[in-house]
């Protein structure tokens, strides 16, 4: 970052959160240099992240708070072979059910190709990625209403909760 044009706080915080997700830690000196702002500015930014429950301050910076940040879906691409094995096993257990509720987790997304190999099912999901991947020519695919969450490409909120209470599925 150019020292003559310091980055605005919203952009700094967004980049700091991304770095927390990817690396698990923030070093105050590195951030100060990268963003072209003072150490005091970085300390204030780190305090904000801590107050939001996203980070914990440590000497020289901050670390990712374990339960604070949900990892973005695109960063959950590890262990694909194991997720595929789990998906095949899970779908083999639910193949005889007619209606299925599919969540938005990365392992649930690994179930989509296996579900597409089954005969017609009623599949309900909050996952935009699952909805796009499910074969609507074979299955009845229902996308629950709600507010879009970019972090995991899902729908959530009061509308989702209300809809969930109104449907009956064989298996989740």
C-alpha positions, -999 to +999 in steps of 0.1 A: +000+000+000+012+035-008+022+053+024+007+085+008-027+071+006-037+051+037-064+025+032-098+033+047-109+014+078-137-007+062-114-021+036-086-026+061-109-046+084-122-067+055-086-076+045-077-083+081-106-107+085-096-124+052-061-128+065-074-142+098-094-168+079-065-178+058-035-175+081-051-175+116-030-146+128-023-109+123+010-091+130+005-055+139+038-043+123+031-061+090-004-046+089+009-011+096+034-013+068+010-030+044-019-006+049+002+026+053-012+035+087+002+040+122+006+013+148-020+031+169-045+028+140-038-009+137-043-013+175-077+003+172-086-020+143-075-050+163-096-038+192-126-036+170-121-072+157-117-084+193-149-065+204-168-082+176-155-116+188-135-123+157-100-122+172-080-124+204-052-099+210-018-114+216+016-098+219+024-081+186-010-086+170-040-109+171-051-145+164-083-160+151-108-167+178-118-203+174-155-199+173-155-163+160-151-166+122-170-190+100-147-201+072-158-191+038-171-219+016-143-215-010-117-220+018-133-253+029-120-273+000-096-295+020-101-332+025-122-337-007-114-374-009-127-380+026-158-358+021-166-378-011-164-410+009-186-396+037-210-383+010-213-418-007-219-434+027-244-409+038-264-411+006-264-449+007-281-446+041-308-422+030-315-435-005-348-451+005-362-418+019-384-396-003-378-362+012-344-348+022-332-316+038-297-307+027-276-282+046-250-258+032-218-273+046-190-285+023-195-321+032-232-318+024-223-303-010-202-334-016-235-353-014-249-335-045-234-358-072-245-389-052-280-375-048-282-368-085-276-405-092-308-415-072-343-417-085-367-388-079-366-372-045-380-341-029-349-322-018-351-290+004-320-269+008-307-236+022-276-239+000-275-220-032-246-241-044-265-273-037-296-259-054-275-252-085-259-286-085-290-307-079-306-321-111-340-305-112-349-327-142-347-357-118-356-342-084-380-317-070-356-291-057-369-266-031-348-236-020-358-223+013-363-185+016-341-162+036-313-137+036-283-146+015-250-153+034-220-148+011-197-167+034-213-200+028-236-193-001-267-201+019-300-186+030-307-179+066-328-158+090-364-156+103-380-166+069-358-197+067-367-207+103-404-202+097-403-222+065-383-250+082-410-253+109-437-257+082-421-285+062-418-322+070-389-342+056-379-378+061-343-371+068-319-342+073 
